[in-house]
Amino acid sequence: MKFIEAFSIKKGDVVALAGAGGKTTTTFAIGQEAIKQGWKVLLTTTTRIFAPEQEQMLKLIIESSPEHLLSEIKSNLASFPLVVAGVGLDRENKLKGLDKDFIAELPGTGVDLIIVEADGAAHKPFKAPREGEPVMPDTATLVVPVVGIDCLGKPLNREYTHRPEIIASLASMNIGELVTGQAVARVLLHSQGYGKDISQESRRWLPFINKVESTIALNNAREVAGLLGRGGAKRVAVGAAQAADPVIEVLAF
């Protein structure tokens, strides 16, 4: 199953991804699906992401002036179906993202779909947000918390998780303990974790359990999905973002 079908993504949506374990891969996979349907797509961030390589179908726009950025996006969408936009590059070649309130200006460029990475994860499969994260645009219509199922059974430390001390606090764990499905569900559902948006009627909240590439991983993902469902999630997607058909199943509760 494709992401667009699994997440019920429509033209005009603003999709915001948070969490860890494959946000960037998921972001670009959704974008590629959308352009294959003839949509004009804008990818950006409200934090920082590594700048993508220039490709035939992709245009990277870096412009510090908001007015000029909007103009550049609008003009380039005529030639490029997929535009990535930011206000600058840092010393690590990371794209500096947009102010979350500026996201509201982007539909005026004529774009069909906006996809936003709303926090960073330092390439770890599991994280908890610090205060002020994720940097969620108010106009987001779909929030997708992402977690890599490969975090299960790993020690809660900086090698395997991002912000382990916050995970420990939210999940009632000790540093060094092995990450469990219950810990993942607690962080995703917690009001100080990724559960801030779960009850908002103005947006959909649909977690994606990523890196499900074996029967064992699928069983583990279903267990986590069940815990999320009992905690209030209405739907949970399970799959592997790098696969041709990235969503194995969507569990409804």
C-alpha positions in Angstrom: 0.0 0.0 0.0 1.2 3.5 -0.8 1.4 6.3 1.8 -1.1 8.5 0.1 -3.7 5.8 0.3 -2.8 4.6 3.8 -2.8 8.1 5.3 -5.8 9.3 3.2 -3.8 12.2 1.9 -5.6 14.7 -0.3 -4.7 17.8 -2.3 -4.4 20.7 0.0 -3.1 18.7 3.0 -0.3 19.9 5.1 1.5 16.8 6.4 3.8 17.2 9.4 6.1 14.4 10.4 7.7 14.1 13.9 9.5 11.5 15.9 12.4 9.3 14.7 13.3 6.3 12.7 12.8 7.4 9.1 11.1 10.8 8.9 13.2 12.0 6.0 12.8 8.8 4.0 9.0 8.9 4.7 8.8 12.6 3.7 10.5 12.0 0.3 8.5 8.8 -0.3 5.2 10.7 0.1 6.5 13.4 -2.1 7.5 11.0 -4.9 4.1 9.3 -4.7 2.4 12.6 -5.0 4.3 13.8 -8.1 3.5 10.5 -9.8 -0.1 11.5 -9.4 0.6 14.8 -11.1 0.6 16.9 -7.9 2.9 19.9 -7.2 4.7 19.2 -3.9 6.7 21.3 -1.5 8.9 19.7 1.1 10.3 21.8 4.0 11.1 21.7 7.7 10.5 23.9 10.8 13.8 22.7 12.2 16.8 21.5 10.1 17.3 18.6 7.7 20.2 17.6 5.5 19.9 19.3 2.1 18.9 16.9 -0.6 20.9 16.3 -3.8 19.6 18.1 -6.8 17.7 15.7 -9.1 16.0 16.1 -12.4 12.5 16.3 -10.8 13.6 18.3 -7.7 14.4 21.9 -7.1 16.2 23.1 -4.0 15.3 26.7 -3.1 17.3 28.6 -0.5 16.1 32.2 0.1 16.2 34.2 3.4 13.6 36.8 2.3 10.1 35.5 2.9 8.7 37.4 -0.1 11.4 36.2 -2.4 11.0 32.6 -1.2 7.3 32.6 -2.0 8.0 34.0 -5.4 10.8 31.5 -6.1 8.5 28.6 -5.0 5.7 29.7 -7.2 7.9 30.2 -10.3 9.8 27.0 -9.9 6.7 24.8 -9.4 5.9 25.5 -13.1 9.0 23.5 -14.1 9.7 21.2 -11.1 7.0 19.1 -9.5 8.9 18.7 -6.3 10.4 21.8 -4.5 12.4 21.7 -1.3 12.6 25.1 0.5 14.6 26.6 3.3 16.1 29.9 4.4 19.7 28.9 4.4 22.4 26.3 5.1 24.4 25.7 8.2 28.0 24.5 8.6 26.8 20.8 8.4 25.0 21.5 5.1 21.7 21.2 6.9 18.8 23.2 5.4 17.5 25.8 7.8 13.8 25.5 7.9 10.9 27.9 7.9 9.1 29.6 10.8 6.1 27.5 11.6 3.7 30.4 11.2 5.1 31.0 7.7 3.8 27.6 6.6 0.4 29.2 6.4 1.6 31.4 3.5 2.7 28.5 1.3 -0.6 27.3 -0.2 -0.7 30.6 -2.1 2.1 29.4 -4.3 -0.2 27.0 -6.0 1.3 23.9 -4.4 -1.0 20.8 -4.0 0.7 19.2 -1.0 3.0 20.5 1.7 5.1 18.1 3.7 7.0 19.4 6.8 9.6 17.7 9.0 8.8 19.1 12.5 11.7 17.9 14.5 15.1 16.1 14.3 16.3 12.8 15.7 20.0 12.5 15.1 19.6 9.4 13.0 18.2 7.4 16.0 15.1 5.1 15.7 13.3 6.5 18.8 13.2 9.9 20.5 11.2 12.0 22.8 10.7 15.7 22.2 12.1 18.3 24.4 10.1 21.4 25.4 9.2 23.3 22.3 9.3 20.2 20.1 8.0 19.2 17.7 7.8 22.6 15.9 4.3 22.0 14.6 2.7 24.4 12.1 -0.8 25.4 13.1 -2.0 24.6 9.6 -1.0 20.9 9.7 -3.9 18.7 8.7 -2.2 15.4 9.3 0.4 14.7 12.0 2.5 11.5 11.5 4.6 10.5 14.5 7.3 8.1 13.3 9.2 5.4 15.2 11.6 2.7 14.0 10.6 -0.7 15.3 14.3 -1.6 15.5 14.5 0.4 18.8 12.8 -2.4 20.7 15.2 -4.4 22.8 17.9 -1.7 22.6 19.3 0.0 25.8 17.8 3.3 26.6 21.0 5.4 26.0 22.4 8.0 23.6 23.8 5.3 21.3 20.3 4.0 20.4 17.9 6.8 21.3 17.6 10.6 21.0 17.0 12.4 24.3 17.0 9.2 26.4 16.5 11.2 29.6 13.2 12.5 28.4 12.1 9.1 27.2 12.9 7.7 30.7 10.8 10.4 32.3 7.8 10.0 30.0 7.9 6.2 29.9 8.8 5.7 33.6 12.0 3.9 32.7 15.6 4.0 33.9 18.5 4.9 31.6 20.1 1.6 30.4 16.9 -0.4 30.5 15.8 -2.1 27.3 13.2 -0.3 25.2 9.8 -2.0 25.2 6.7 -1.6 23.1 5.0 -0.1 26.1 7.7 2.6 26.4 7.3 3.5 22.7 3.5 3.8 23.1 3.8 5.9 26.3 6.1 8.4 24.5 3.9 8.6 21.4 0.7 9.0 23.5 2.1 11.3 26.2 0.9 14.9 26.2 4.5 16.0 26.6 5.6 13.5 24.0 3.9 13.2 20.6 0.3 12.9 21.9 -0.3 16.7 21.9 -2.3 16.5 18.7 -4.1 13.2 19.3 -7.4 14.9 20.3 -7.4 17.9 18.0 -10.4 17.7 15.7 -8.8 20.0 13.1 -6.1 17.5 12.2 -5.6 13.7 11.8 -3.1 11.9 14.0 -1.7 8.7 12.5 1.5 7.1 13.8 3.7 5.2 11.4 5.8 2.3 12.8 8.7 2.0 10.4 11.4 -0.5 9.5 9.1 -3.5 9.6 11.0 -5.9 7.5 10.5 -9.3 9.1 7.7 -11.4 10.7 9.1 -10.7 14.1 9.2 -7.0 13.4 5.6 -7.1 12.1 4.4 -8.9 15.3 6.2 -6.4 17.4 4.7 -3.5 15.4 1.2 -4.9 15.8 1.8 -5.1 19.6 2.8 -1.5 19.7 -0.1 -0.5 17.5 -2.5 -2.3 19.8 -1.1 -0.3 22.8 -1.5 2.9 20.8 -5.1 2.0 19.9 -5.9 1.4 23.6 -4.4 4.8 24.4 -6.6 6.6 21.9 -5.1 6.3 18.4 -7.8 5.7 15.8 -5.4 4.4 13.1 -1.8 3.2 13.1 0.2 2.5 9.9 2.9 -0.2 9.9 5.5 -0.8 7.2 8.9 0.1 5.8 9.4 3.5 4.2 12.1 2.3 1.8 9.9 -0.4 0.2 8.1 0.0 -3.1 4.8 -0.4 -1.2 5.8 1.1 2.1 2.7 0.4 4.2 2.0 -3.2 5.0 -1.2 -2.5 6.9 -3.2 0.1 8.7 -4.8 -1.0 11.9 -8.0 0.7 12.9 -9.3 1.0 16.5 
